[in-house]
Amino acid sequence: MSYPGGKAAAGVYQRLINLMPPHETYIEAFLGGGAVLLNKRPAPLNVGIDVDGAALRGVAGRLPVPCRTVTGGDGIRNASSSVAGLASIAGNDGCCPGNIDAADDCGRRWRLLHTDALAWLRGRTWTGRELVYLDPPYLMHTRSSSRRLYAFEPSMDGVGCDESWHVDLLALALGLPCMVMVSGYWSELYADLLAGWSSVAFTARDRAGNWHEERVWMNYPEPVALHDYAHLGENYRERERIKRKRLRWRRRLRAMDVLERRAILAELQGMGDG
């Protein structure tokens, strides 16, 4: 099922994943349909945050690794029986970052948090080894339609998705001591506040089938090492070509004598990025 502003369209989540350097913790705020989180190679810890419980339940049902739901104390509760046995979901009263580390071993790799993303990010203790992906509802004046798309449109005044809220969001993003990606349509506000960041533009279809130029801003240069190489390629044809080449080399290496294979792998590792 498509989600407004989601990144599940062909070539979209792949493009974003191809901009992600290696990281130990992945945090996706404004999770929505969770296309990036669900399709990228998992990090040791993966966190999705949204104020929309229905969106969280949809993602929880598609997580690749079943785990027991944490219920009861310290603000962690089961959001719905439909996700029992699949994910740990923190309630609105559980925005303390400690909830992540307090959970049981079974579900330690995945966390879906039902809370305000900005408040949670402000309260987290950072290691610098995180990658935060912010995919907020886009500025209202940049959208093709002025109607409300989400059950919870963020706002500072309770009326709509206004610029003040986005200023607050970007101020937070600028202060995070880790790698950060921010998605949006181009606007003077984003261009001005994120002027020191690198950015990449690409075209994508919206749910109505119209083409738009998406942009992603990063507080790091375009990476030369990736967290996940499975989606490498500018388009479907190139991704398939690279995938076939990888499989061919895998078969060749597997067919070799063990020592010969290790000798070749050692030679390749010695090449580094040269």
ABEGO torsion letter per residue (X at the ends): XBBBGBAABBGAAAAAAAABBBBABBBBBGAEAGAAAAABBBBABBBBBBABAAAAAAAAAABABBBBBBBEBGGBBBABAAABGABBBBBAAAABAAAAAABBAAAAABBBBBBBAAAAAAABBBAGABBBBBBBBBBAAABABABBABABBBBAAGABBBAAAAAAAAAAAAABABBBBBBEBBBAAAAAAAAABBBBBBBBBBAAGBBBBBBBBBABBBBABBABAAABEABAAAAAAAAAAAAAAAAAAAABBAAAAAAAAAAAAAAEAX
